[in-house]
Amino acid sequence: MTAAQIAEIAAMGEAEVIALAYEDAANGDVRRALRHAIEDVLSLETRLAVAERRISYGYVRGAGPEGDA
């Protein structure tokens, strides 16, 4: 990677860097990169919702939804 490329990446915003990484991982296939990014966001949203429920049950109510802490 050249100094110019490093400077260009350093000037990018976080979203641009992430988009570039997804595009690179998809070998330049923009549609596939977008699909993977969306799948990752949906997966993270699901995991976050589960974690929030566990925290709520564990700390506020003292037990998990199935009775475990």
C-alpha positions as CSV (number, residue, x, y, z in Angstrom):
1,M,0.0,0.0,0.0
2,T,1.4,3.4,-1.0
3,A,1.6,6.5,1.2
4,A,-1.0,8.1,-1.0
5,Q,-3.4,5.2,-0.5
6,I,-2.8,5.3,3.3
7,A,-3.5,9.0,3.3
8,E,-6.7,8.5,1.3
9,I,-8.0,5.9,3.7
10,A,-7.1,8.0,6.7
11,A,-9.2,10.9,5.3
12,M,-12.2,8.6,4.8
13,G,-15.0,8.4,7.3
14,E,-15.7,5.2,9.3
15,A,-18.6,4.2,7.1
16,E,-16.5,4.6,3.9
17,V,-13.7,2.5,5.3
18,I,-16.2,-0.2,6.3
19,A,-17.9,-0.1,2.9
20,L,-14.5,-0.4,1.2
21,A,-13.7,-3.4,3.4
22,Y,-16.9,-5.2,2.5
23,E,-16.4,-4.4,-1.2
24,D,-12.8,-5.8,-1.0
25,A,-14.0,-8.9,0.8
26,A,-16.6,-9.4,-2.0
27,N,-13.9,-9.1,-4.6
28,G,-15.4,-5.9,-6.0
29,D,-19.0,-7.3,-6.2
30,V,-20.9,-4.3,-4.8
31,R,-24.2,-6.2,-4.6
32,R,-22.7,-9.0,-2.7
33,A,-20.9,-6.6,-0.4
34,L,-24.1,-4.8,0.4
35,R,-26.0,-8.0,1.0
36,H,-23.2,-9.2,3.4
37,A,-23.2,-5.8,5.2
38,I,-27.0,-5.9,5.6
39,E,-26.9,-9.5,6.9
40,D,-24.3,-8.5,9.4
41,V,-26.3,-5.6,10.7
42,L,-29.4,-7.7,11.0
43,S,-27.5,-10.4,12.9
44,L,-26.0,-7.8,15.2
45,E,-29.4,-6.3,15.9
46,T,-30.7,-9.7,16.9
47,R,-27.7,-10.4,19.2
48,L,-28.1,-7.0,20.8
49,A,-31.8,-7.5,21.5
50,V,-31.0,-10.9,23.1
51,A,-28.2,-9.3,25.2
52,E,-30.5,-6.4,26.3
53,R,-33.2,-8.9,27.4
54,R,-30.7,-10.9,29.3
55,I,-29.4,-7.8,31.1
56,S,-32.9,-6.7,31.9
57,Y,-33.9,-10.1,33.3
58,G,-30.5,-10.7,35.0
59,Y,-30.1,-7.3,36.8
60,V,-33.6,-5.9,37.2
61,R,-35.6,-9.1,37.9
62,G,-32.9,-11.3,39.2
63,A,-33.6,-14.2,36.8
64,G,-33.6,-15.0,33.1
65,P,-36.7,-15.5,31.0
66,E,-36.4,-19.3,31.5
67,G,-35.7,-18.9,35.2
68,D,-31.9,-19.0,34.9
69,A,-29.7,-16.0,35.9
